[in-house]
């Protein structure tokens, strides 16, 4: 690590910082007053590579959830990786969520937004995008709904009447529909 000496002019420090040269700098700033007293402080600078976009950890995510998952239930975390942990990344659905069955928050967590019904739509393929300024990345999220017993049993007829002679055996078959 080379040491650079910088001159302060009128309380202004000037230094050109490039990620391509180094990803961090450590500076020690010393001040000396007219009476000969000296004070110093250390400054650590981490340089971010602004040319890289945020990226998803996987090209494809697969998740199975119950069709009776409540609205607000977290489905999956698809949060992207970016060098600056303080950057506000924007997540959105590009395709596959036309009925707004799911929502995604600013952390990249997908949740159930409306009641689901496996009998109507058994699975979803969502195209999700993360963006920061004009840089972005996409991933596919496949959500399969697991069937839940969400229908009460029912009989074909509400009243069944039959006559059976007393000296004859009985074989009775009852069908219950779900």
KETORVEX-406321 format. One record per residue: x, y, z of N, C-alpha, C in turn; residue in three letters. Coordinates in nm, 3 decimals. Layout:
N
{{X,Y,Z},{X,Y,Z},{X,Y,Z},"Ala"},
...
END
This chain:
178
{{0.086,-0.117,0.000},{0.000,0.000,0.000},{0.090,0.123,0.000},"Unk"},
{{0.066,0.210,-0.093},{0.146,0.332,-0.100},{0.083,0.439,-0.013},"Unk"},
{{0.165,0.527,0.033},{0.119,0.635,0.118},{0.120,0.763,0.036},"Unk"},
{{0.010,0.835,0.040},{0.001,0.960,-0.034},{-0.005,1.073,0.066},"Unk"},
{{0.066,1.177,0.036},{0.060,1.297,0.118},{-0.028,1.397,0.047},"Unk"},
{{-0.124,1.450,0.119},{-0.218,1.544,0.060},{-0.206,1.677,0.131},"Unk"},
{{-0.226,1.779,0.057},{-0.223,1.912,0.117},{-0.365,1.965,0.128},"Unk"},
{{-0.393,2.022,0.240},{-0.524,2.081,0.263},{-0.514,2.230,0.236},"Unk"},
{{-0.601,2.275,0.148},{-0.605,2.417,0.116},{-0.741,2.471,0.157},"Unk"},
{{-0.740,2.568,0.248},{-0.863,2.631,0.296},{-0.964,2.528,0.347},"Unk"},
{{-0.920,2.436,0.428},{-1.003,2.333,0.492},{-1.067,2.237,0.392},"Unk"},
{{-1.012,2.223,0.271},{-1.067,2.132,0.171},{-0.962,2.029,0.133},"Unk"},
{{-1.003,1.903,0.140},{-0.915,1.792,0.103},{-0.963,1.738,-0.031},"Unk"},
{{-0.872,1.719,-0.122},{-0.909,1.670,-0.254},{-0.835,1.541,-0.284},"Unk"},
{{-0.911,1.438,-0.322},{-0.852,1.309,-0.354},{-0.940,1.242,-0.460},"Unk"},
{{-0.880,1.194,-0.567},{-0.953,1.123,-0.672},{-0.955,0.976,-0.634},"Unk"},
{{-1.075,0.919,-0.628},{-1.091,0.779,-0.586},{-1.150,0.700,-0.702},"Unk"},
{{-1.085,0.588,-0.736},{-1.135,0.501,-0.843},{-1.133,0.357,-0.794},"Unk"},
{{-1.246,0.287,-0.813},{-1.254,0.146,-0.774},{-1.153,0.062,-0.851},"Unk"},
{{-1.128,0.100,-0.977},{-1.036,0.023,-1.060},{-0.893,0.025,-1.004},"Unk"},
{{-0.861,0.125,-0.923},{-0.728,0.134,-0.863},{-0.723,0.061,-0.728},"Unk"},
{{-0.823,0.087,-0.644},{-0.829,0.025,-0.510},{-0.973,0.025,-0.462},"Unk"},
{{-1.007,-0.073,-0.377},{-1.143,-0.076,-0.325},{-1.155,-0.018,-0.184},"Unk"},
{{-1.042,0.025,-0.128},{-1.049,0.092,0.002},{-0.927,0.183,0.022},"Unk"},
{{-0.949,0.283,0.103},{-0.843,0.377,0.138},{-0.848,0.401,0.287},"Unk"},
{{-0.731,0.419,0.347},{-0.722,0.459,0.488},{-0.643,0.589,0.493},"Unk"},
{{-0.704,0.690,0.551},{-0.638,0.820,0.561},{-0.617,0.856,0.707},"Unk"},
{{-0.509,0.922,0.735},{-0.488,0.981,0.867},{-0.479,1.132,0.844},"Unk"},
{{-0.568,1.203,0.907},{-0.572,1.348,0.891},{-0.516,1.409,1.019},"Unk"},
{{-0.416,1.495,1.002},{-0.355,1.564,1.116},{-0.377,1.714,1.102},"Unk"},
{{-0.405,1.776,1.213},{-0.422,1.921,1.214},{-0.325,1.980,1.317},"Unk"},
{{-0.269,2.095,1.282},{-0.174,2.162,1.372},{-0.216,2.307,1.381},"Unk"},
{{-0.230,2.355,1.504},{-0.269,2.494,1.520},{-0.146,2.583,1.535},"Unk"},
{{-0.167,2.711,1.542},{-0.058,2.808,1.552},{0.025,2.794,1.678},"Unk"},
{{-0.031,2.734,1.781},{0.041,2.716,1.908},{0.122,2.588,1.913},"Unk"},
{{0.120,2.510,1.805},{0.200,2.388,1.800},{0.126,2.262,1.845},"Unk"},
{{-0.001,2.278,1.881},{-0.078,2.158,1.922},{-0.121,2.082,1.798},"Unk"},
{{-0.119,1.946,1.809},{-0.151,1.859,1.696},{-0.264,1.763,1.736},"Unk"},
{{-0.353,1.739,1.640},{-0.458,1.640,1.659},{-0.465,1.556,1.532},"Unk"},
{{-0.506,1.430,1.545},{-0.514,1.341,1.429},{-0.637,1.251,1.441},"Unk"},
{{-0.686,1.208,1.325},{-0.797,1.112,1.321},{-0.779,1.023,1.198},"Unk"},
{{-0.829,0.901,1.208},{-0.820,0.807,1.096},{-0.955,0.801,1.024},"Unk"},
{{-0.948,0.792,0.892},{-1.068,0.781,0.810},{-1.051,0.661,0.717},"Unk"},
{{-1.144,0.566,0.723},{-1.144,0.451,0.632},{-1.250,0.475,0.527},"Unk"},
{{-1.213,0.459,0.399},{-1.306,0.481,0.288},{-1.318,0.351,0.210},"Unk"},
{{-1.441,0.305,0.193},{-1.468,0.186,0.111},{-1.526,0.237,-0.020},"Unk"},
{{-1.465,0.197,-0.132},{-1.507,0.243,-0.264},{-1.600,0.138,-0.325},"Unk"},
{{-1.716,0.181,-0.372},{-1.813,0.091,-0.432},{-1.797,0.090,-0.583},"Unk"},
{{-1.813,-0.029,-0.640},{-1.808,-0.042,-0.785},{-1.946,-0.010,-0.840},"Unk"},
{{-1.962,0.110,-0.894},{-2.094,0.153,-0.939},{-2.131,0.099,-1.076},"Unk"},
{{-2.040,0.027,-1.139},{-2.071,-0.023,-1.273},{-2.144,-0.157,-1.267},"Unk"},
{{-2.143,-0.226,-1.155},{-2.209,-0.356,-1.145},{-2.355,-0.341,-1.105},"Unk"},
{{-2.444,-0.417,-1.167},{-2.587,-0.412,-1.128},{-2.612,-0.500,-1.006},"Unk"},
{{-2.725,-0.480,-0.939},{-2.763,-0.577,-0.835},{-2.793,-0.709,-0.903},"Unk"},
{{-2.765,-0.820,-0.836},{-2.786,-0.952,-0.897},{-2.859,-1.045,-0.800},"Unk"},
{{-2.943,-1.130,-0.858},{-3.010,-1.233,-0.779},{-2.911,-1.346,-0.751},"Unk"},
{{-2.930,-1.414,-0.641},{-2.841,-1.525,-0.605},{-2.864,-1.647,-0.694},"Unk"},
{{-2.985,-1.661,-0.749},{-3.017,-1.776,-0.833},{-3.089,-1.728,-0.960},"Unk"},
{{-3.074,-1.806,-1.067},{-3.146,-1.776,-1.192},{-3.292,-1.817,-1.181},"Unk"},
{{-3.318,-1.917,-1.093},{-3.454,-1.967,-1.077},{-3.477,-2.010,-0.933},"Unk"},
{{-3.592,-1.975,-0.881},{-3.634,-2.016,-0.746},{-3.759,-2.102,-0.761},"Unk"},
{{-3.770,-2.207,-0.679},{-3.886,-2.296,-0.684},{-3.940,-2.310,-0.543},"Unk"},
{{-4.071,-2.294,-0.529},{-4.134,-2.302,-0.398},{-4.272,-2.365,-0.411},"Unk"},
{{-4.309,-2.451,-0.315},{-4.443,-2.508,-0.307},{-4.507,-2.458,-0.179},"Unk"},
{{-4.629,-2.407,-0.192},{-4.703,-2.357,-0.076},{-4.844,-2.414,-0.079},"Unk"},
{{-4.910,-2.413,0.034},{-5.048,-2.461,0.042},{-5.142,-2.360,-0.023},"Unk"},
{{-5.243,-2.410,-0.091},{-5.340,-2.320,-0.154},{-5.419,-2.241,-0.051},"Unk"},
{{-5.421,-2.286,0.074},{-5.494,-2.211,0.177},{-5.402,-2.121,0.259},"Unk"},
{{-5.285,-2.085,0.204},{-5.197,-1.988,0.270},{-5.271,-1.855,0.282},"Unk"},
{{-5.265,-1.797,0.398},{-5.336,-1.671,0.426},{-5.271,-1.554,0.351},"Unk"},
{{-5.351,-1.453,0.320},{-5.299,-1.330,0.261},{-5.197,-1.271,0.359},"Unk"},
{{-5.083,-1.233,0.307},{-4.975,-1.180,0.390},{-4.868,-1.283,0.423},"Unk"},
{{-4.895,-1.412,0.395},{-4.798,-1.517,0.422},{-4.676,-1.500,0.332},"Unk"},
{{-4.558,-1.505,0.391},{-4.434,-1.497,0.316},{-4.415,-1.625,0.234},"Unk"},
{{-4.384,-1.610,0.105},{-4.366,-1.724,0.016},{-4.218,-1.757,0.003},"Unk"},
{{-4.137,-1.657,-0.035},{-3.994,-1.681,-0.059},{-3.918,-1.549,-0.058},"Unk"},
{{-3.792,-1.555,-0.017},{-3.703,-1.439,-0.016},{-3.611,-1.449,-0.138},"Unk"},
{{-3.621,-1.353,-0.229},{-3.537,-1.351,-0.349},{-3.445,-1.229,-0.349},"Unk"},
{{-3.409,-1.181,-0.232},{-3.330,-1.057,-0.222},{-3.202,-1.067,-0.304},"Unk"},
{{-3.170,-0.958,-0.370},{-3.055,-0.951,-0.458},{-2.930,-0.907,-0.380},"Unk"},
{{-2.817,-0.931,-0.441},{-2.688,-0.894,-0.383},{-2.641,-0.768,-0.453},"Unk"},
{{-2.594,-0.672,-0.371},{-2.536,-0.550,-0.426},{-2.428,-0.503,-0.330},"Unk"},
{{-2.322,-0.444,-0.385},{-2.208,-0.405,-0.304},{-2.242,-0.305,-0.194},"Unk"},
{{-2.337,-0.219,-0.218},{-2.374,-0.117,-0.120},{-2.500,-0.163,-0.046},"Unk"},
{{-2.483,-0.207,0.077},{-2.597,-0.260,0.153},{-2.699,-0.152,0.189},"Unk"},
{{-2.663,-0.026,0.172},{-2.756,0.083,0.203},{-2.837,0.127,0.081},"Unk"},
{{-2.803,0.073,-0.036},{-2.874,0.112,-0.160},{-3.018,0.062,-0.154},"Unk"},
{{-3.109,0.145,-0.200},{-3.251,0.109,-0.202},{-3.282,0.043,-0.336},"Unk"},
{{-3.288,-0.090,-0.334},{-3.318,-0.166,-0.456},{-3.468,-0.171,-0.477},"Unk"},
{{-3.510,-0.171,-0.602},{-3.653,-0.176,-0.635},{-3.683,-0.313,-0.698},"Unk"},
{{-3.782,-0.382,-0.640},{-3.824,-0.513,-0.691},{-3.961,-0.498,-0.757},"Unk"},
{{-3.981,-0.571,-0.867},{-4.111,-0.567,-0.935},{-4.134,-0.696,-1.012},"Unk"},
{{-4.262,-0.724,-1.040},{-4.299,-0.837,-1.124},{-4.306,-0.788,-1.268},"Unk"},
{{-4.241,-0.859,-1.358},{-4.241,-0.824,-1.499},{-4.346,-0.906,-1.573},"Unk"},
{{-4.368,-1.030,-1.526},{-4.459,-1.121,-1.595},{-4.509,-1.226,-1.495},"Unk"},
{{-4.630,-1.276,-1.519},{-4.682,-1.389,-1.443},{-4.767,-1.353,-1.323},"Unk"},
{{-4.785,-1.225,-1.295},{-4.863,-1.184,-1.179},{-4.975,-1.088,-1.221},"Unk"},
{{-5.038,-1.119,-1.334},{-5.138,-1.028,-1.389},{-5.260,-1.012,-1.299},"Unk"},
{{-5.291,-1.112,-1.219},{-5.405,-1.103,-1.127},{-5.364,-1.049,-0.989},"Unk"},
{{-5.238,-1.008,-0.975},{-5.185,-0.954,-0.849},{-5.208,-1.048,-0.731},"Unk"},
{{-5.180,-1.177,-0.754},{-5.195,-1.277,-0.648},{-5.081,-1.268,-0.547},"Unk"},
{{-4.969,-1.209,-0.588},{-4.851,-1.198,-0.502},{-4.805,-1.052,-0.499},"Unk"},
{{-4.731,-1.018,-0.393},{-4.668,-0.886,-0.384},{-4.523,-0.907,-0.344},"Unk"},
{{-4.440,-0.808,-0.371},{-4.299,-0.816,-0.335},{-4.260,-0.685,-0.268},"Unk"},
{{-4.189,-0.694,-0.156},{-4.154,-0.572,-0.082},{-4.014,-0.523,-0.119},"Unk"},
{{-3.971,-0.416,-0.055},{-3.842,-0.355,-0.087},{-3.722,-0.440,-0.046},"Unk"},
{{-3.746,-0.547,0.031},{-3.638,-0.638,0.070},{-3.628,-0.760,-0.023},"Unk"},
{{-3.725,-0.775,-0.115},{-3.724,-0.889,-0.206},{-3.800,-1.009,-0.153},"Unk"},
{{-3.890,-0.987,-0.059},{-3.970,-1.096,-0.004},{-4.106,-1.098,-0.074},"Unk"},
{{-4.136,-1.213,-0.134},{-4.264,-1.232,-0.204},{-4.364,-1.289,-0.105},"Unk"},
{{-4.486,-1.230,-0.104},{-4.593,-1.273,-0.014},{-4.722,-1.293,-0.091},"Unk"},
{{-4.814,-1.368,-0.028},{-4.947,-1.389,-0.086},{-5.026,-1.260,-0.073},"Unk"},
{{-5.085,-1.212,-0.183},{-5.161,-1.085,-0.182},{-5.312,-1.107,-0.190},"Unk"},
{{-5.354,-1.224,-0.242},{-5.496,-1.255,-0.255},{-5.516,-1.404,-0.227},"Unk"},
{{-5.639,-1.444,-0.191},{-5.663,-1.586,-0.168},{-5.632,-1.669,-0.293},"Unk"},
{{-5.566,-1.783,-0.272},{-5.524,-1.870,-0.381},{-5.622,-1.987,-0.395},"Unk"},
{{-5.633,-2.042,-0.515},{-5.721,-2.157,-0.540},{-5.653,-2.249,-0.640},"Unk"},
{{-5.603,-2.362,-0.592},{-5.531,-2.457,-0.677},{-5.619,-2.511,-0.789},"Unk"},
{{-5.749,-2.525,-0.765},{-5.838,-2.577,-0.867},{-5.851,-2.481,-0.986},"Unk"},
{{-5.832,-2.353,-0.963},{-5.838,-2.253,-1.071},{-5.700,-2.234,-1.137},"Unk"},
{{-5.597,-2.215,-1.055},{-5.461,-2.197,-1.106},{-5.367,-2.280,-1.017},"Unk"},
{{-5.313,-2.391,-1.071},{-5.230,-2.479,-0.988},{-5.087,-2.431,-0.965},"Unk"},
{{-5.037,-2.342,-1.050},{-4.899,-2.293,-1.033},{-4.882,-2.158,-1.101},"Unk"},
{{-4.776,-2.089,-1.060},{-4.744,-1.957,-1.114},{-4.596,-1.956,-1.152},"Unk"},
{{-4.566,-1.888,-1.262},{-4.428,-1.864,-1.301},{-4.410,-1.712,-1.309},"Unk"},
{{-4.339,-1.659,-1.212},{-4.324,-1.514,-1.198},{-4.186,-1.471,-1.248},"Unk"},
{{-4.182,-1.367,-1.328},{-4.056,-1.307,-1.369},{-4.037,-1.183,-1.282},"Unk"},
{{-3.931,-1.183,-1.202},{-3.906,-1.076,-1.105},{-3.783,-0.998,-1.149},"Unk"},
{{-3.790,-0.865,-1.135},{-3.677,-0.780,-1.169},{-3.635,-0.699,-1.046},"Unk"},
{{-3.505,-0.685,-1.029},{-3.449,-0.594,-0.929},{-3.377,-0.485,-1.007},"Unk"},
{{-3.392,-0.360,-0.963},{-3.327,-0.251,-1.035},{-3.274,-0.146,-0.938},"Unk"},
{{-3.173,-0.079,-0.986},{-3.113,0.035,-0.917},{-3.067,0.130,-1.026},"Unk"},
{{-3.130,0.245,-1.030},{-3.105,0.341,-1.138},{-3.134,0.271,-1.272},"Unk"},
{{-3.037,0.264,-1.361},{-3.061,0.201,-1.492},{-3.000,0.062,-1.500},"Unk"},
{{-2.961,0.005,-1.386},{-2.903,-0.129,-1.382},{-3.006,-0.226,-1.324},"Unk"},
{{-3.018,-0.347,-1.385},{-3.116,-0.442,-1.334},{-3.075,-0.585,-1.361},"Unk"},
{{-3.150,-0.676,-1.298},{-3.132,-0.820,-1.317},{-3.270,-0.884,-1.303},"Unk"},
{{-3.286,-1.002,-1.362},{-3.414,-1.073,-1.351},{-3.392,-1.217,-1.304},"Unk"},
{{-3.498,-1.275,-1.250},{-3.498,-1.415,-1.209},{-3.638,-1.470,-1.226},"Unk"},
{{-3.649,-1.602,-1.231},{-3.778,-1.669,-1.243},{-3.811,-1.732,-1.108},"Unk"},
{{-3.936,-1.714,-1.064},{-3.984,-1.776,-0.940},{-4.103,-1.863,-0.976},"Unk"},
{{-4.088,-1.995,-0.954},{-4.196,-2.090,-0.982},{-4.262,-2.128,-0.849},"Unk"},
{{-4.391,-2.097,-0.839},{-4.468,-2.125,-0.719},{-4.575,-2.228,-0.754},"Unk"},
{{-4.571,-2.343,-0.687},{-4.670,-2.449,-0.706},{-4.761,-2.453,-0.584},"Unk"},
{{-4.891,-2.465,-0.609},{-4.987,-2.472,-0.499},{-5.015,-2.617,-0.464},"Unk"},
{{-5.000,-2.648,-0.335},{-5.032,-2.782,-0.284},{-5.180,-2.784,-0.248},"Unk"},
{{-5.248,-2.889,-0.287},{-5.392,-2.900,-0.264},{-5.421,-2.908,-0.115},"Unk"},
{{-5.524,-2.839,-0.075},{-5.573,-2.845,0.063},{-5.718,-2.892,0.057},"Unk"},
{{-5.760,-2.966,0.156},{-5.898,-3.014,0.160},{-5.985,-2.895,0.200},"Unk"},
{{-6.026,-2.818,0.100},{-6.101,-2.696,0.128},{-6.248,-2.706,0.090},"Unk"},
{{-6.297,-2.830,0.069},{-6.439,-2.851,0.039},{-6.499,-2.946,0.141},"Unk"},
{{-6.611,-2.910,0.198},{-6.679,-2.997,0.295},{-6.737,-3.117,0.222},"Unk"},
{{-6.737,-3.235,0.287},{-6.797,-3.352,0.223},{-6.947,-3.329,0.203},"Unk"},
{{-7.005,-3.395,0.100},{-7.148,-3.380,0.073},{-7.204,-3.512,0.020},"Unk"},
{{-7.330,-3.533,0.042},{-7.401,-3.649,-0.010},{-7.468,-3.610,-0.141},"Unk"},
{{-7.487,-3.710,-0.229},{-7.554,-3.685,-0.356},{-7.699,-3.644,-0.337},"Unk"},
{{-7.764,-3.702,-0.235},{-7.904,-3.670,-0.204},{-7.911,-3.637,-0.056},"Unk"},
{{-7.997,-3.545,-0.021},{-8.008,-3.509,0.120},{-8.097,-3.607,0.198},"Unk"},
{{-8.194,-3.670,0.130},{-8.282,-3.769,0.195},{-8.285,-3.894,0.108},"Unk"},
{{-8.263,-4.007,0.171},{-8.265,-4.135,0.100},{-8.369,-4.223,0.170},"Unk"},
{{-8.463,-4.272,0.094},{-8.566,-4.362,0.149},{-8.558,-4.494,0.074},"Unk"},
{{-8.578,-4.606,0.146},{-8.580,-4.737,0.081},{-8.662,-4.833,0.165},"Unk"},
{{-8.718,-4.931,0.098},{-8.794,-5.036,0.164},{-8.719,-5.166,0.148},"Unk"},
{{-8.706,-5.240,0.260},{-8.633,-5.365,0.258},{-8.718,-5.471,0.330},"Unk"},
{{-8.744,-5.582,0.266},{-8.817,-5.687,0.336},{-8.736,-5.736,0.456},"Unk"},
{{-8.807,-5.774,0.565},{-8.739,-5.807,0.689},{-8.658,-5.935,0.678},"Unk"},
{{-8.688,-6.023,0.587},{-8.614,-6.148,0.578},{-8.502,-6.144,0.474},"Unk"},
{{-8.468,-6.023,0.422},{-8.364,-6.009,0.320},{-8.248,-5.931,0.378},"Unk"},
{{-8.125,-5.971,0.347},{-8.006,-5.900,0.393},{-7.992,-5.765,0.324},"Unk"},
{{-7.906,-5.684,0.378},{-7.891,-5.547,0.324},{-7.744,-5.522,0.293},"Unk"},
{{-7.719,-5.480,0.174},{-7.587,-5.432,0.134},{-7.606,-5.288,0.088},"Unk"},
{{-7.546,-5.196,0.163},{-7.568,-5.055,0.137},{-7.439,-4.989,0.097},"Unk"},
{{-7.439,-4.917,-0.015},{-7.322,-4.844,-0.062},{-7.356,-4.694,-0.056},"Unk"},
{{-7.270,-4.621,0.013},{-7.291,-4.476,0.027},{-7.172,-4.405,-0.037},"Unk"},
{{-7.198,-4.315,-0.127},{-7.093,-4.235,-0.190},{-7.091,-4.096,-0.124},"Unk"},
{{-6.972,-4.054,-0.086},{-6.952,-3.921,-0.030},{-6.863,-3.845,-0.127},"Unk"},
{{-6.903,-3.728,-0.167},{-6.829,-3.648,-0.266},{-6.754,-3.536,-0.196},"Unk"},
{{-6.633,-3.509,-0.246},{-6.554,-3.399,-0.190},{-6.531,-3.294,-0.295},"Unk"},
END
